[in-house]
């Protein structure tokens, strides 16, 4: 079991409230991602759940039991940090075994858990190596293995892929997703990268200045952002947001703008173009609009900077927001 419930949880530092009172329910077996810009409170919220920070108010329930005043070791959770924090003089086997030795588990049980974790993480052939003999991705897998053997109620990941290069991040993203499917254990994952959030989560929690802006599936947030903050944060490239002249804002995603050389609703000039193989991202300067528009086009599109083009938004994919920034019906 790994259901986690926050009831009016708040975190203050002196008179400053960094996490205003919030409610959140994380269902057992779910993969929940906390996402938001730097300083939005996502790591602080994770540390409150882990018990590494004390809540200033409210309750934290784990499987229905009040864990608000319990220490980290008593909550039955396992945390994986951005830093691998491996012991360089120990083998992979001993690094993974360390929390079990501290808990006094029998040697036979330790070996069983180590072998199971190593199989799950493709580390069986590396158990006798030391961390210095491993790649960055392998070291992060060792850190995850050390968490797995604790057989926790939930895993808490605090930006675990930030130290990896782009190719390794993609690979580890897939490995963590597959691990969740195998273990069926609750996972809460913190990242500032909305692409990680969209590709890994079954539920995303978007945070801003310590407040929850929206909770939903990746597609719910993509299709129906509840306010301008979520609209601008979720999606890559970000949504085009255009003042509509009545105090509100119209939004259209780059992939929902049709590109033409002949005619369309907005005429403009191509500025920067980014060719990424299957896709090309164009920045189009439209004289009638206050800022350039980003367009997602086919990777083979034959346009160059300075070319005249026309853009037409898909009317079924327009998003409208009121003067208060909230989505209009």
PyMOL commands that set and color helices and strands:
alter all, ss='L'
color gray80, all
select helices_A, chain A and resi 42-50+72-74+92-103+107-120+124-126+131-133+136-148+166-183+194-200+218-223+228-233+254-256+315-317
alter helices_A, ss='H'
color red, helices_A
select strands_A, chain A and resi 4-13+16-26+31-35+57-62+65-66+77-80+154-158+186-191+203-208+211-216+240-243+249-252+257-260+266-275+279-285+293-298+308-313+319-321
alter strands_A, ss='S'
color yellow, strands_A
deselect
rebuild
show_as cartoon
